[in-house]
Amino acid sequence: MKNQAPKPLVEYPKLGDWVSLNEEKKLVFFSGRVELGQGNITALTMMICDELGVQPGQVNLQMARTDMTPNEGFTAGSMSIVHGGQSLRWAVAYLRQQILKISAKKLKTSLDELNLYDGEIHHNGSVVFKIDQMLDDVNFENEIPEDIGLKDPSQRWSQFREIDRVDLMERMTGAPFVHDMIEKGMLFGAPVHPGNMYSKLLSLDIQALSKRPGVIKVVQDGSFVGVLATSQQSALEAAEWARGKAQWREIDTTIDNPMSYLNSQHHDFEIVAETGDVNKNSGQWYELTVSRPYIFHGSIGPSAAVAKWEKEKLTVWTHSQGVFQLRGALAKVFETEEANITVIHKAGAGCYGHNGADDAALDAALLAKAVEGNYVKVVWSRYDEFHAAPMGAAMVTKSRAHLGPDGLITAFDVEITSVPHSSRPGTGGTPNLRSAVLIKNSKLPANSPDVPAVRGGGAERNAVPSYNFGPVRVKKRLVHDLPFRASALRSLGAYNNVIVNEGLVDEVANKVGEDPIAYRIKHCTDERSKDLLLRLEAESRKYIKNLKEGQGWGVGYARYKGLSGLCAVLAIVTVDEEVTVDRVVSVSDVGEAVSPDGVKNQIEGGIIQSISWTLKEAVKTEGNSTIVESWYDYPIIQFSEIPIVETILIERPLEKPLGAAEISQGPAGAAVANAVSNALGVRVSQLPITRDAIVSSLLSNEN
């Protein structure tokens, strides 16, 4: 079967788009993806090495920057290996083909007699050339052919199967982060963010602010105020002082309870998926509603950026997920051509979606414009993170399952009410950067249409269950008038949708007296899903047969976006004063696992984060802003609370890679929620499952 070219190769078809020679005549490979701590650079390096036949130490991989690499969009949606990695694999396969053809011509022999490994060309068992000797004759202007011969899967990973994370040592011992950047003459900036992005500055004593310790300049543009200082500490302290003194005019709209507001909406739903008539059969319907509040990204390190203006040219160093999209947004704010702006990715704190990185980049650029020729570094305060960064979207999902006479689910109906799950830079043709709203020449954001279905959807992501339930209908209702800023957070709507759908499957299985895992298997028609659940069933037996009083077990399963990685999770919990997760077992299938260790890291990280969301995380709001000031107001899972996690990977080297970064969020949350229900005999439908939520559910059940 002919391999289908990855999408990025359509826009960047030349070999030189993906690899070229540097000044030292050494190969440099290019990826439009970014390293967010998920191990991208390691997996991509492995793919290059395996396809070309070189060792990891011989690979120089340049990650996303707007003046050098392909524009591969946002590094999001578990697509880095699926699209970005496969594009590099095709380019490297063509490079390898050219090198061998050049070698064969020089030796006047056939390609079949040559091999390439360890960076050397071998002929009849002897080394005849090194790769470097052939590179001057490679034509990097050639387009990569559609019929390029990739290595057969059976020939892969002959030199190594796993390597150490190529970025880990520097992250642990060096200074690779944008926060660490120090340049000669660097100034340090801090914005004075109001509690709500639509607030207008009424008064602030700029002269008094300019006299704060360490401050050398105050920048004001409309309602945007920022300070430049000789140290980061001085900048942050001055900004904090200014926040306490500034007077703001707030917007008129006030929402007392965002979740109640979502539940009160009555405007029409939009049908986003429909396969058949869900109402064609009469019979018993069961339903379940689950709500998720706004949640923070919660990175340990705050957002940061460095910017420098010189001769009307702007350079920005940022940990943004999309450097090209940020460049476009900055060009709109400063009303200049994109060619005048260079955006370079630099490592930041752990990233799980559209956080404050892009906003910090604009803050740095606005401040740097006032001191042209100087580097300006902005590191947000924890206040900024909790008040200015986009949050994960609040949403409510109601699912209904129709039970047939044979005890199987024969139709499924889902209704979702949610704020949009994406307001990334450039969405709707506007910058969508926080301080762009505050400046005098304000750039207001457009209403987000949410993530389109072709990219997996936003609020409706994974609303279609990963089973054969007969006719399925999914309806979505977007709410745009809540005054809180939300955008993409790991797995988007899939987290809540999988929790409610899997919870409903458990409820129905309980009604008909079926084992939860066996009942799921009965509704699976594809072998990969069955294999996954059968393996989880086998693993679960040793843990669920001797549960103690107060313990419960639950499972969750989904195929992310209906076409990406598959993940099934078992959770064992103890319910006492609080919920404790004792053990988690996951079984996953991501097709070809380029880096099995990296895949497991992603799955385990997703499970731990999902537990934190499910049991702890909720943003408190009052009026038009959050009222979270520190970690005391927003608890997240602690290291001491992390359960035993067993991660099983079903490897399928002959299949295409499917992505792994977001596949465990929904199944893990569902497994924990179902385990709590199993322990209590009552379902908690308002996340997070805190002590108060449990008490409320128990009281409601009594009534």
Buried (B, 14 or more C-beta within 10 A) or exposed (E): EEBEBBBBBEEBBBBBBBBBBEEEEEBBBBBBBBBBBBBBBBBBBBBBBBBBBBEBEBBBBBBBBBEBBBBBBBBBBBBBBBBBBBBBBBBBBBBBBBBBBBBBEBBEBEEEEBBBEEBBBBBEEEEBBEBBBBBEEBEBEBEBEEEBEBBEEEEBBEBEEEBEBBBEEEBEEEEBBBBEBEEEEBBBBBBBBBBBBBBBBEEBEBEEBBEBEBBBBBBBBBBBBBBBBBEBEBBBBBBBBBBEEBEBEBEEEEBEEBBEBBEEBEEEBEEBBBBEEBEEBEEEEBEBBBBBBBBBBBBEBBBBBBBBBEEEEBBBBBBBBBBBBBBBBBBBBBEBEBEBBBBBBBBBBBBBBBBBBBBBBBBBBBBBBBBEEBBBBBBBBBBBBBBBBBBBBBBBBBBBBBBEEEBBBBBBBBBBBBBBBBBBBBBBEBBBBBBBBBBEEBBEBEEBEBBEBEBBBBBBBBBBBBBBBBBBBBBBBBBEEBBBBBBBBBBBBBBBBBBBBBBBBBBBBBEEEBBBBEBBBBBBEEEBBBBBBBBBBEBBEEBBEEBEEEBBBBBBBBBBBBEBBBBBBBBBBBBEEEBBBBBBBBBBBBBBBBBBBBBBBBBBBBBBBBBBBBBBBBBEBEBBBBEBEEEEEBBBBEEEBBBEBBBBBBBBEEBBBBBBBBBBBBBBBBBBBBBBBBBBEBBBBBBBBBEEBBEBBEEEEEE
